[in-house]
Amino acid sequence: MNSTAQIVPNPHDVLAGAQFADRYVLVTEGLSLTAIGAAERALGQTPRWVGRLMALRNLAVRPFRLKTGLEPAVLPAGRIGIFPLISQFPGKVVLGLDDRHLDFRVLVEVRDLGMGRQEVAASTIVKTHNWLGRTYLAIVMPFHRIVVPAMLAQILAK
């Protein structure tokens, strides 16, 4: 099943002052996922090619003292993959981090459609702080549009 891009219902509910948000959705059958389970399947491991892109990204941003995801977990709730867990509610989990250049959130939502089907949505919400954040967002956006659907597709592959 293909994931599709959609509009995020209200990104400011997740990150006040956000200037960017996108949402990718797929429909599953017979998985009975919770939001945390969907997040673990999508974000817990990265495809090898995404890992290589992230390693390249980490090398490129190191001179700017940006977070690389390699730092130890700072939140008591833990992590899913490289993303710190911020909060979880029935049907929703919020991950993300705040940095000097931008703050971002990944919202994973699961909605029951009946007859064993579920809609799983992954939204990325970003608030930039300065020129570096805006530049960074512009540079990573073409990759983001490929990586997020690939990560979401992992839900169906496991």
DSSP file with accessible surface (Angstrom, degrees, kcal/mol):
  #  RESIDUE AA STRUCTURE BP1 BP2  ACC     N-H-->O    O-->H-N    N-H-->O    O-->H-N    TCO  KAPPA ALPHA  PHI   PSI    X-CA   Y-CA   Z-CA
    1    1 A M              0   0  124      0, 0.0     2,-0.2     0, 0.0   155,-0.1   0.000 360.0 360.0 360.0 140.5    0.0    0.0    0.0
    2    2 A N        -     0   0  148     24,-0.0     2,-0.3     1,-0.0    25,-0.3  -0.585 360.0-131.0 -87.9 146.5    1.3    3.5   -0.8
    3    3 A S        -     0   0   30     -2,-0.2     2,-0.4    23,-0.1    23,-0.2  -0.702  24.3-156.0 -90.7 149.9    1.6    6.3    1.6
    4    4 A T  E     -A   25   0A  72     21,-2.2    21,-2.3    -2,-0.3     2,-0.2  -0.954  16.1-116.0-127.9 147.3    0.2    9.6    0.6
    5    5 A A  E     +A   24   0A  68     -2,-0.4     2,-0.3    19,-0.2    19,-0.3  -0.591  40.4 169.8 -79.8 142.5    0.9   13.2    1.6
    6    6 A Q  E     -A   23   0A  79     17,-3.5    17,-1.0    -2,-0.2     2,-0.3  -0.907  38.6 -87.1-142.4 172.2   -1.8   15.1    3.4
    7    7 A I        -     0   0  148     -2,-0.3    15,-0.1    15,-0.1     3,-0.1  -0.635  42.0-118.8 -83.5 137.3   -2.4   18.3    5.3
    8    8 A V        -     0   0    9     -2,-0.3    15,-0.1    13,-0.2    -1,-0.1  -0.637  21.5-133.1 -74.9 128.4   -1.7   18.2    9.0
    9    9 A P  S    S-     0   0  100      0, 0.0    -1,-0.1     0, 0.0    -2,-0.0   0.936  84.4 -15.1 -51.9 -56.5   -5.0   19.0   10.9
   10   10 A N    >   -     0   0   74      1,-0.1     3,-1.7    -3,-0.1     4,-0.4  -0.624  60.6-178.4-150.9  89.6   -3.5   21.6   13.3
   11   11 A P  G >> S+     0   0   25      0, 0.0     4,-2.4     0, 0.0     3,-1.4   0.785  80.3  68.3 -61.9 -26.3    0.3   21.6   13.7
   12   12 A H  G 34 S+     0   0   96      1,-0.3     4,-0.1     2,-0.2   113,-0.0   0.728  88.9  65.2 -68.9 -18.7    0.2   24.3   16.3
   13   13 A D  G <4 S+     0   0  131     -3,-1.7    -1,-0.3     1,-0.2     3,-0.2   0.787 112.8  33.8 -68.5 -26.1   -1.4   21.8   18.7
   14   14 A V  T <4 S+     0   0   38     -3,-1.4     2,-0.3    -4,-0.4    -2,-0.2   0.812 137.9  12.1 -97.0 -38.1    1.8   19.8   18.6
   15   15 A L  S >< S-     0   0   13     -4,-2.4     3,-1.7   111,-0.1    -1,-0.3  -0.834  78.6-135.3-147.3 101.3    4.4   22.7   18.2
   16   16 A A  T 3  S+     0   0   70     -2,-0.3    -4,-0.1     1,-0.3    -3,-0.1  -0.279  90.4  19.2 -58.4 136.1    3.3   26.3   18.8
   17   17 A G  T 3  S+     0   0   38      1,-0.2    -1,-0.3     2,-0.0   111,-0.2   0.551  84.5 166.4  82.5   9.0    4.7   28.7   16.2
   18   18 A A    <   -     0   0   11     -3,-1.7   109,-0.3     1,-0.1    -1,-0.2  -0.260  22.4-172.1 -60.1 140.6    5.4   25.9   13.6
   19   19 A Q        +     0   0  117    107,-2.3     2,-0.4     1,-0.2   108,-0.2   0.497  68.9  40.6-108.4 -11.3    6.1   27.1   10.1
   20   20 A F  E     + B   0 126A  41    106,-1.8   106,-2.8    -9,-0.0     2,-0.3  -1.000  58.0 160.8-140.0 140.8    6.1   23.8    8.3
   21   21 A A  E     + B   0 125A  34     -2,-0.4     2,-0.3   104,-0.2   104,-0.2  -0.968   5.0 174.0-155.1 141.4    4.1   20.6    8.6
   22   22 A D  E     - B   0 124A  17    102,-1.9   102,-1.8    -2,-0.3     2,-0.4  -0.944  12.0-155.7-140.2 166.4    3.5   17.6    6.4
   23   23 A R  E     -AB   6 123A  24    -17,-1.0   -17,-3.5    -2,-0.3     2,-0.4  -0.982   2.9-166.0-148.2 128.7    1.6   14.3    6.9
   24   24 A Y  E     -AB   5 122A  20     98,-2.5    98,-2.9    -2,-0.4     2,-0.4  -0.954  14.2-167.4-116.7 139.6    2.0   10.9    5.2
   25   25 A V  E     +AB   4 121A   6    -21,-2.3   -21,-2.2    -2,-0.4     2,-0.3  -0.955  11.9 174.4-130.7 142.6   -0.7    8.3    5.6
   26   26 A L  E     - B   0 120A   3     94,-2.3    94,-3.0    -2,-0.4     2,-0.5  -0.957  24.7-129.8-138.9 161.2   -1.0    4.6    4.9
   27   27 A V  E     - B   0 119A  35     -2,-0.3     2,-0.3   -25,-0.3    92,-0.2  -0.944  21.9-164.2-113.4 131.8   -3.7    2.0    5.6
   28   28 A T  E     - B   0 118A   0     90,-3.0    90,-1.9    -2,-0.5     2,-0.4  -0.757   6.5-148.2-109.4 160.8   -2.8   -1.3    7.2
   29   29 A E  E    S- B   0 117A 115     -2,-0.3    88,-0.2    88,-0.2    87,-0.1  -0.997  72.4  -6.4-132.0 127.4   -4.8   -4.5    7.4
   30   30 A G  S    S+     0   0   63     86,-3.3    87,-0.1    -2,-0.4    -1,-0.1   0.642  93.9 109.5  74.0  18.5   -4.8   -7.0   10.3
   31   31 A L        -     0   0   55     85,-0.5    -1,-0.1     2,-0.1    86,-0.1   0.716  59.1-153.8 -98.5 -25.3   -2.0   -5.5   12.3
   32   32 A S        -     0   0  108     84,-0.3     2,-0.2     1,-0.2    85,-0.1   0.936  29.2-175.3  49.4  56.2   -3.9   -4.1   15.4
   33   33 A L        -     0   0   18      4,-0.1     2,-0.2     3,-0.0    -1,-0.2  -0.562  23.3-148.2 -84.6 145.5   -1.2   -1.4   16.0
   34   34 A T     >  -     0   0   87     -2,-0.2     4,-2.6     1,-0.1     5,-0.2  -0.597  36.3-105.9 -92.2 168.6   -1.0    1.0   18.9
   35   35 A A  H  > S+     0   0    5     -2,-0.2     4,-2.6     2,-0.2     5,-0.2   0.923 123.4  48.5 -63.0 -41.5    0.6    4.4   18.1
   36   36 A I  H  > S+     0   0   41      1,-0.2     4,-2.5     2,-0.2    -1,-0.2   0.911 111.6  50.4 -67.0 -38.0    3.7    3.4   20.0
   37   37 A G  H  > S+     0   0   15      2,-0.2     4,-2.2     1,-0.2    -2,-0.2   0.909 111.1  48.1 -64.6 -41.5    3.9    0.1   18.1
   38   38 A A  H  X S+     0   0    0     -4,-2.6     4,-2.5     2,-0.2     5,-0.2   0.921 111.8  50.2 -64.3 -42.5    3.5    2.0   14.8
   39   39 A A  H  X>S+     0   0    0     -4,-2.6     4,-3.3     1,-0.2     5,-0.5   0.917 110.5  49.8 -62.8 -41.5    6.2    4.4   15.7
   40   40 A E  H  X5S+     0   0  106     -4,-2.5     4,-1.6     1,-0.2     5,-0.3   0.908 112.5  46.9 -64.3 -41.4    8.5    1.6   16.7
   41   41 A R  H  <5S+     0   0   57     -4,-2.2     4,-0.3    -5,-0.2    -1,-0.2   0.885 121.5  36.7 -67.1 -39.1    7.9   -0.2   13.4
   42   42 A A  H  <5S+     0   0    5     -4,-2.5    -2,-0.2    -5,-0.2    -3,-0.2   0.885 134.5  19.0 -80.8 -40.4    8.4    3.0   11.3
   43   43 A L  H  <5S+     0   0   19     -4,-3.3    39,-0.4    -5,-0.2    -3,-0.2   0.514  98.7  87.2-113.0 -10.2   11.2    4.7   13.2
   44   44 A G  S  <<S+     0   0   33     -4,-1.6     2,-0.3    -5,-0.5    37,-0.2   0.842 103.1  18.4 -63.9 -35.5   12.8    2.0   15.4
   45   45 A Q  S    S-     0   0  135     -5,-0.3    -1,-0.1    -4,-0.3   109,-0.1  -0.983  75.4-141.7-133.7 148.4   15.2    1.0   12.6
   46   46 A T        -     0   0   67     -2,-0.3    -3,-0.1    -3,-0.1     5,-0.0  -0.861  27.4-105.2-110.1 144.8   16.2    2.8    9.5
   47   47 A P    >>  -     0   0   27      0, 0.0     4,-2.4     0, 0.0     3,-0.6  -0.308  39.1-109.4 -58.1 152.1   16.8    1.3    6.1
   48   48 A R  H 3> S+     0   0  191      1,-0.3     4,-2.1     2,-0.2     5,-0.2   0.887 118.8  52.4 -54.6 -42.9   20.6    1.1    5.3
   49   49 A W  H 3> S+     0   0  106      1,-0.2     4,-1.9     2,-0.2    -1,-0.3   0.863 109.4  49.6 -66.3 -32.6   20.4    3.9    2.7
   50   50 A V  H <> S+     0   0    4     -3,-0.6     4,-2.7     2,-0.2    -1,-0.2   0.907 107.9  54.6 -70.2 -39.8   18.6    6.2    5.2
   51   51 A G  H  X S+     0   0   27     -4,-2.4     4,-2.3     1,-0.2    -2,-0.2   0.896 107.8  49.8 -58.5 -39.7   21.3    5.4    7.7
   52   52 A R  H  X S+     0   0  165     -4,-2.1     4,-2.2     2,-0.2    -1,-0.2   0.908 110.1  49.8 -66.9 -41.6   24.0    6.5    5.2
   53   53 A L  H  X S+     0   0   55     -4,-1.9     4,-2.7     1,-0.2    -2,-0.2   0.913 111.4  49.5 -61.4 -41.8   22.1    9.7    4.5
   54   54 A M  H  X S+     0   0   62     -4,-2.7     4,-2.8     2,-0.2    -2,-0.2   0.887 108.7  52.1 -66.0 -38.6   21.9   10.4    8.2
   55   55 A A  H  X S+     0   0   54     -4,-2.3     4,-2.0     2,-0.2    -1,-0.2   0.920 111.4  47.4 -62.9 -41.5   25.6    9.8    8.7
   56   56 A L  H  X S+     0   0  114     -4,-2.2     4,-2.2     2,-0.2    -2,-0.2   0.931 112.1  50.3 -64.4 -43.1   26.4   12.2    5.9
   57   57 A R  H  X S+     0   0   43     -4,-2.7     4,-2.2     1,-0.2     5,-0.2   0.920 108.2  52.8 -59.8 -44.4   24.0   14.8    7.4
   58   58 A N  H  X S+     0   0   16     -4,-2.8     4,-1.2     1,-0.2    -1,-0.2   0.893 109.5  48.4 -62.6 -39.0   25.7   14.3   10.8
   59   59 A L  H  < S+     0   0  108     -4,-2.0    -1,-0.2     1,-0.2    -2,-0.2   0.912 112.1  50.0 -64.8 -41.5   29.1   15.0    9.3
   60   60 A A  H  < S+     0   0   62     -4,-2.2    -2,-0.2     1,-0.2    -1,-0.2   0.844 115.0  41.4 -67.9 -33.9   27.8   18.1    7.5
   61   61 A V  H ><>S+     0   0    9     -4,-2.2     3,-1.5     1,-0.2     5,-1.3   0.631  89.2  88.9 -92.4 -12.2   26.1   19.7   10.6
   62   62 A R  G ><5S+     0   0  136     -4,-1.2     3,-2.1     1,-0.3    -1,-0.2   0.897  83.8  55.9 -53.6 -43.3   28.8   18.9   13.1
   63   63 A P  G 3 5S+     0   0  102      0, 0.0    -1,-0.3     0, 0.0    -2,-0.1   0.779 105.7  53.3 -62.3 -21.3   30.7   22.2   12.4
   64   64 A F  G < 5S-     0   0   98     -3,-1.5    -2,-0.2    -4,-0.2    -3,-0.1   0.382 112.2-122.0 -92.7   3.8   27.4   24.1   13.3
   65   65 A R  T < 5 +     0   0  182     -3,-2.1     2,-0.2    -4,-0.3    35,-0.2   0.844  56.8 156.6  58.3  39.0   27.1   22.3   16.6
   66   66 A L      < -     0   0    8     -5,-1.3    -1,-0.2    -8,-0.1    -2,-0.1  -0.637  50.7 -93.8 -90.5 154.3   23.7   20.9   15.8
   67   67 A K        -     0   0   80     -2,-0.2    -1,-0.1     1,-0.1    -6,-0.0  -0.376  32.1-167.8 -66.9 143.7   22.4   17.8   17.4
   68   68 A T        -     0   0   17     -2,-0.1    -1,-0.1    -3,-0.0   -10,-0.1   0.430  41.9-110.9-113.0  -2.9   23.1   14.6   15.6
   69   69 A G  S    S+     0   0   13      3,-0.1    -2,-0.1   -11,-0.0     4,-0.0   0.447  98.7  99.6  84.8  -2.7   20.8   12.1   17.3
   70   70 A L        +     0   0  120      2,-0.1     3,-0.1     3,-0.0    -3,-0.0   0.533  53.6 105.9 -92.7  -7.4   23.9   10.4   18.7
   71   71 A E  S    S-     0   0   70      1,-0.1     3,-0.1     0, 0.0    -4,-0.0  -0.363  84.6 -92.8 -70.2 152.0   23.7   12.1   22.1
   72   72 A P        -     0   0  110      0, 0.0    -1,-0.1     0, 0.0    -3,-0.1  -0.262  55.0 -83.7 -62.5 152.8   22.5   10.0   25.1
   73   73 A A        -     0   0   55      1,-0.1     6,-0.1    -3,-0.1    10,-0.0  -0.327  42.5-175.0 -57.7 133.9   18.8   10.1   25.8
   74   74 A V        +     0   0  118      4,-0.1    -1,-0.1    -3,-0.1     3,-0.0   0.555  59.8  78.4-107.8 -14.1   17.9   13.1   27.9
   75   75 A L  S >  S-     0   0   64      3,-0.1     3,-1.7     1,-0.1    10,-0.2  -0.826  73.8-138.9-100.2 135.4   14.2   12.4   28.4
   76   76 A P  T 3  S+     0   0  139      0, 0.0    -1,-0.1     0, 0.0     3,-0.1   0.785 100.3  66.8 -63.0 -22.5   13.2    9.8   31.0
   77   77 A A  T 3  S-     0   0   64      8,-0.3     2,-0.2     1,-0.2     9,-0.1   0.676 101.3-140.7 -73.5 -16.8   10.5    8.5   28.7
   78   78 A G    <   -     0   0   23     -3,-1.7     7,-2.8     7,-0.2     2,-0.3  -0.554  16.1 -71.3  99.1-158.2   13.2    7.2   26.3
   79   79 A R  E     -F   84   0B  67      5,-0.3     2,-0.5    -2,-0.2     3,-0.1  -0.937  12.2-144.9-138.8 160.4   13.5    7.0   22.6
   80   80 A I  E >  S-F   83   0B   9      3,-2.5     3,-2.1    -2,-0.3     2,-0.2  -0.985  83.6 -41.4-125.8 114.1   12.2    5.4   19.5
   81   81 A G  T 3  S-     0   0   37     -2,-0.5   -37,-0.1     1,-0.3   -36,-0.1  -0.477 124.9 -27.7  63.1-129.0   15.1    5.0   17.1
   82   82 A I  T 3  S+     0   0   65    -39,-0.4    -1,-0.3    -2,-0.2   -38,-0.1   0.451 118.8 100.3 -93.1  -0.2   17.0    8.3   17.3
   83   83 A F  E <  S-F   80   0B  39     -3,-2.1    -3,-2.5   -40,-0.2     2,-0.1  -0.763  71.6-130.1 -96.7 122.4   13.9   10.3   18.3
   84   84 A P  E     -F   79   0B   4      0, 0.0    12,-2.0     0, 0.0     2,-0.5  -0.412  25.8-119.9 -64.5 137.4   13.3   11.2   22.0
   85   85 A L  E     +C   95   0A  15     -7,-2.8    -8,-0.3    10,-0.2    10,-0.2  -0.687  34.1 175.0 -80.0 123.6    9.8   10.4   23.1
   86   86 A I  E     -     0   0A  69      8,-2.9     2,-0.3    -2,-0.5     9,-0.2   0.854  59.7 -23.9 -96.7 -47.9    8.0   13.6   24.2
   87   87 A S  E     -C   94   0A  37      7,-1.8     7,-3.3     2,-0.0    -1,-0.4  -0.990  50.0-154.3-160.6 160.6    4.5   12.3   25.0
   88   88 A Q  E     +C   93   0A 111     -2,-0.3     5,-0.2     5,-0.2    -3,-0.0  -0.996  13.0 170.6-145.4 144.5    2.0    9.6   24.2
   89   89 A F  E >   -C   92   0A 124      3,-3.3     3,-2.4    -2,-0.3   -54,-0.2  -0.903  55.1 -64.7-137.7 165.8   -1.8    9.4   24.3
   90   90 A P  T 3  S+     0   0  134      0, 0.0     3,-0.1     0, 0.0   -56,-0.0  -0.368 126.5   2.6 -57.0 122.3   -4.2    6.7   23.1
   91   91 A G  T 3  S+     0   0   29     -2,-0.1    19,-2.1     1,-0.1     2,-0.3   0.397 124.9  75.1  82.5  -2.9   -3.8    6.7   19.3
   92   92 A K  E <   -CD  89 109A  95     -3,-2.4    -3,-3.3    17,-0.2     2,-0.4  -0.999  47.9-178.8-144.2 142.7   -1.0    9.3   19.3
   93   93 A V  E     -CD  88 108A   0     15,-2.1    15,-2.6    -2,-0.3     2,-0.5  -0.995  13.3-154.8-137.6 139.3    2.7    9.5   20.1
   94   94 A V  E     +CD  87 107A  13     -7,-3.3    -8,-2.9    -2,-0.4    -7,-1.8  -0.974  17.0 171.2-118.3 126.7    4.9   12.6   19.8
   95   95 A L  E     +CD  85 106A   0     11,-2.7    11,-2.9    -2,-0.5     2,-0.3  -0.819  21.2  99.2-122.1 165.4    8.6   12.5   19.3
   96   96 A G  E     - D   0 105A   1    -12,-2.0     2,-0.3    -2,-0.3     9,-0.2  -0.913  44.3-116.6 151.3-176.7   11.1   15.2   18.6
   97   97 A L  E     - D   0 104A  32      7,-1.3     7,-2.4    -2,-0.3     2,-0.4  -0.987  13.2-127.0-156.0 161.2   13.8   17.6   19.8
   98   98 A D  E     + D   0 103A  73     -2,-0.3     2,-0.3     5,-0.2     5,-0.2  -0.918  33.1 168.5-110.4 136.3   14.6   21.2   20.2
   99   99 A D        -     0   0   20      3,-1.5   -33,-0.1    -2,-0.4    -2,-0.0  -0.813  49.0 -93.5-138.1 177.7   17.9   22.5   18.8
  100  100 A R  S    S+     0   0  116     -2,-0.3    33,-0.1   -35,-0.2     3,-0.1   0.838 122.3  35.8 -63.9 -37.0   19.5   25.9   18.2
  101  101 A H  S    S-     0   0    3      1,-0.3    28,-2.8    31,-0.1    29,-0.8   0.800 129.4 -13.5 -92.0 -31.7   18.4   26.1   14.6
  102  102 A L  E     - E   0 128A  10     26,-0.3    -3,-1.5    27,-0.2     2,-0.4  -0.989  50.7-131.9-163.3 161.4   14.9   24.5   14.8
  103  103 A D  E     -DE  98 127A  18     24,-2.6    24,-2.6    -2,-0.3     2,-0.3  -0.933  29.5-174.5-113.6 143.3   12.5   22.4   16.8
  104  104 A F  E     -DE  97 126A  39     -7,-2.4    -7,-1.3    -2,-0.4     2,-0.4  -0.982  12.4-164.0-139.9 154.5   10.8   19.5   15.3
  105  105 A R  E     -DE  96 125A  29     20,-2.4    20,-2.7    -2,-0.3     2,-0.5  -0.985   9.2-153.9-131.8 144.5    8.1   17.0   16.2
  106  106 A V  E     -DE  95 124A  13    -11,-2.9   -11,-2.7    -2,-0.4     2,-0.6  -0.992  15.5-164.5-115.5 118.9    7.1   13.7   14.7
  107  107 A L  E     -DE  94 123A  11     16,-2.6    16,-3.0    -2,-0.5     2,-0.5  -0.936   3.1-168.9-106.9 120.5    3.5   12.8   15.4
  108  108 A V  E     -DE  93 122A   3    -15,-2.6   -15,-2.1    -2,-0.6     2,-0.4  -0.964  10.4-178.1-111.2 124.6    2.5    9.2   14.8
  109  109 A E  E     -DE  92 121A  31     12,-2.5    12,-2.7    -2,-0.5     2,-0.4  -0.961  13.9-162.4-125.1 142.7   -1.3    8.6   14.9
  110  110 A V  E     - E   0 120A  20    -19,-2.1     2,-0.4    -2,-0.4    10,-0.2  -0.994   9.1-175.8-124.9 128.6   -3.3    5.4   14.5
  111  111 A R  E     - E   0 119A 138      8,-2.6     8,-3.1    -2,-0.4     2,-0.3  -0.993  24.9-126.4-127.7 128.8   -7.0    5.5   13.7
  112  112 A D  E     - E   0 118A 115     -2,-0.4     6,-0.2     6,-0.2     3,-0.1  -0.579  22.0-177.9 -74.2 128.2   -9.2    2.4   13.5
  113  113 A L  E     -     0   0A  62      4,-2.8     5,-0.2    -2,-0.3    -1,-0.1   0.436  44.0-114.5-102.9  -4.7  -11.1    2.2   10.2
  114  114 A G  E >  S+ E   0 117A  30      3,-0.8     3,-1.8     1,-0.0    -1,-0.2  -0.034  90.3  64.5  88.6 162.4  -13.0   -1.0   11.1
  115  115 A M  T 3  S-     0   0  193      1,-0.3     3,-0.1    -3,-0.1   -85,-0.1   0.837 131.8 -57.0  54.3  36.9  -12.9   -4.5    9.6
  116  116 A G  T 3  S+     0   0   42      1,-0.3   -86,-3.3   -87,-0.1   -85,-0.5   0.556 108.3 124.7  77.5   7.5   -9.2   -4.9   10.7
  117  117 A R  E <   -BE  29 114A 101     -3,-1.8    -4,-2.8   -88,-0.2    -3,-0.8  -0.783  36.4-174.7-103.5 146.1   -8.0   -1.8    8.9
  118  118 A Q  E     -BE  28 112A  17    -90,-1.9   -90,-3.0    -2,-0.3     2,-0.5  -0.991  21.5-136.3-136.1 145.2   -6.1    1.1   10.4
  119  119 A E  E     -BE  27 111A  26     -8,-3.1    -8,-2.6    -2,-0.3     2,-0.5  -0.894  21.1-165.8 -96.5 126.9   -4.9    4.4    9.1
  120  120 A V  E     -BE  26 110A   0    -94,-3.0   -94,-2.3    -2,-0.5     2,-0.4  -0.973   6.8-172.5-114.9 124.4   -1.4    5.2   10.3
  121  121 A A  E     -BE  25 109A   0    -12,-2.7   -12,-2.5    -2,-0.5     2,-0.5  -0.950  12.0-165.2-120.1 138.1   -0.3    8.8    9.8
  122  122 A A  E     -BE  24 108A  10    -98,-2.9   -98,-2.5    -2,-0.4     2,-0.4  -0.985  13.3-173.9-120.7 117.7    3.2   10.3   10.4
  123  123 A S  E     -BE  23 107A   0    -16,-3.0   -16,-2.6    -2,-0.5     2,-0.5  -0.908  12.3-156.5-112.3 140.0    3.4   14.1   10.6
  124  124 A T  E     -BE  22 106A  14   -102,-1.8  -102,-1.9    -2,-0.4     2,-0.4  -0.975  12.4-173.0-113.7 128.6    6.5   16.2   10.8
  125  125 A I  E     -BE  21 105A   0    -20,-2.7   -20,-2.4    -2,-0.5     2,-0.4  -0.987   4.6-172.1-126.4 130.2    6.1   19.6   12.3
  126  126 A V  E     -BE  20 104A   7   -106,-2.8  -107,-2.3    -2,-0.4  -106,-1.8  -0.975  17.4-171.5-132.1 138.1    9.0   22.2   12.3
  127  127 A K  E     - E   0 103A  68    -24,-2.6   -24,-2.6    -2,-0.4     2,-0.2  -0.984  20.0-152.0-123.3 115.3    9.6   25.6   13.9
  128  128 A T  E     - E   0 102A  11     -2,-0.5   -26,-0.3   -26,-0.2   -27,-0.1  -0.596  10.4-167.2 -87.3 152.3   12.7   27.3   12.7
  129  129 A H        -     0   0   81    -28,-2.8     2,-0.3    -2,-0.2   -27,-0.2   0.620  63.2 -10.1-109.2 -21.3   14.6   29.8   14.9
  130  130 A N  S  > S-     0   0   51    -29,-0.8     4,-2.2     1,-0.0     5,-0.2  -0.910  87.1 -67.4-162.8-174.8   17.0   31.5   12.5
  131  131 A W  H  > S+     0   0  164     -2,-0.3     4,-2.7     1,-0.2     5,-0.2   0.848 126.3  56.8 -61.2 -34.9   18.5   31.6    9.0
  132  132 A L  H  > S+     0   0   21      2,-0.2     4,-3.0     1,-0.2    -1,-0.2   0.921 107.6  47.9 -64.7 -41.4   20.4   28.3    9.8
  133  133 A G  H  > S+     0   0    0    -32,-0.2     4,-2.5     2,-0.2    -2,-0.2   0.916 113.2  46.9 -64.8 -42.6   17.1   26.6   10.5
  134  134 A R  H  X S+     0   0  142     -4,-2.2     4,-2.1     2,-0.2    -2,-0.2   0.915 115.3  46.3 -66.4 -40.6   15.4   27.9    7.4
  135  135 A T  H  X S+     0   0   64     -4,-2.7     4,-2.2     2,-0.2    -2,-0.2   0.931 112.4  50.3 -65.9 -46.1   18.4   27.0    5.3
  136  136 A Y  H  X S+     0   0   43     -4,-3.0     4,-2.6    -5,-0.2     5,-0.2   0.938 110.4  49.9 -57.1 -47.3   18.7   23.5    6.8
  137  137 A L  H  X S+     0   0   31     -4,-2.5     4,-1.6     1,-0.2    -1,-0.2   0.919 110.1  50.3 -60.2 -43.7   15.0   22.9    6.2
  138  138 A A  H  < S+     0   0   71     -4,-2.1    -1,-0.2     1,-0.2    -2,-0.2   0.893 112.7  47.4 -63.0 -37.3   15.3   23.9    2.6
  139  139 A I  H  < S+     0   0  105     -4,-2.2     4,-0.4     1,-0.2    -2,-0.2   0.908 116.5  41.0 -72.1 -41.6   18.3   21.6    2.1
  140  140 A V  H  X S+     0   0   32     -4,-2.6     4,-2.9     1,-0.2     3,-0.5   0.684  91.8  88.4 -83.0 -15.0   16.8   18.5    3.7
  141  141 A M  H  X S+     0   0   17     -4,-1.6     4,-2.2    -5,-0.2    -1,-0.2   0.881  85.1  51.0 -56.1 -45.6   13.3   18.9    2.3
  142  142 A P  H  4 S+     0   0   73      0, 0.0     4,-0.4     0, 0.0    -1,-0.2   0.912 116.1  43.4 -60.0 -36.0   13.8   16.9   -1.0
  143  143 A F  H >> S+     0   0  105     -3,-0.5     4,-3.1    -4,-0.4     3,-1.3   0.897 109.1  57.7 -72.6 -40.3   15.3   14.1    1.1
  144  144 A H  H 3X S+     0   0   33     -4,-2.9     4,-2.3     1,-0.3    -1,-0.2   0.899 100.4  57.6 -56.1 -42.0   12.5   14.3    3.7
  145  145 A R  H 3< S+     0   0  139     -4,-2.2    -1,-0.3     1,-0.2    -2,-0.2   0.676 115.9  36.1 -66.8 -17.8    9.9   13.7    1.0
  146  146 A I  H <> S+     0   0  104     -3,-1.3     4,-1.4    -4,-0.4    -2,-0.2   0.786 117.0  50.5 -97.8 -41.5   11.6   10.4    0.1
  147  147 A V  H  X S+     0   0   28     -4,-3.1     4,-2.8     2,-0.2     5,-0.2   0.923 104.4  54.7 -68.4 -46.6   12.7    9.3    3.6
  148  148 A V  H  X S+     0   0   21     -4,-2.3     4,-2.7     1,-0.2     5,-0.2   0.946 109.8  45.3 -60.5 -48.9    9.4    9.7    5.5
  149  149 A P  H  > S+     0   0   27      0, 0.0     4,-2.4     0, 0.0    -1,-0.2   0.900 113.7  51.8 -61.4 -34.3    7.3    7.5    3.2
  150  150 A A  H  X S+     0   0   28     -4,-1.4     4,-0.7     2,-0.2    -2,-0.2   0.905 111.2  46.6 -66.7 -40.3   10.1    4.9    3.1
  151  151 A M  H >< S+     0   0   13     -4,-2.8     3,-1.0     1,-0.2     4,-0.3   0.927 112.6  50.0 -66.0 -43.1   10.2    4.9    6.9
  152  152 A L  H >< S+     0   0    3     -4,-2.7     3,-1.9     1,-0.3     4,-0.4   0.891 102.6  61.4 -63.6 -37.2    6.4    4.6    7.1
  153  153 A A  H >X S+     0   0   47     -4,-2.4     3,-1.1     1,-0.3     4,-0.9   0.753  86.6  75.3 -62.6 -22.4    6.4    1.7    4.6
  154  154 A Q  H <X S+     0   0   29     -3,-1.0     4,-0.8    -4,-0.7    -1,-0.3   0.763  81.4  70.9 -61.6 -23.3    8.4   -0.3    7.1
  155  155 A I  H <4 S+     0   0    0     -3,-1.9     3,-0.5    -4,-0.3    -1,-0.3   0.911 103.1  40.7 -58.3 -39.9    5.2   -0.7    9.1
  156  156 A L  H <4 S+     0   0   64     -3,-1.1    -1,-0.2    -4,-0.4    -2,-0.2   0.690 108.0  63.0 -82.5 -18.7    3.9   -3.1    6.4
  157  157 A A  H  <        0   0   86     -4,-0.9    -1,-0.2    -3,-0.1    -2,-0.2   0.580 360.0 360.0 -84.4 -12.0    7.2   -4.8    5.8
  158  158 A K     <        0   0  110     -4,-0.8  -117,-0.0    -3,-0.5    -3,-0.0  -0.607 360.0 360.0-100.0 360.0    7.6   -6.3    9.3
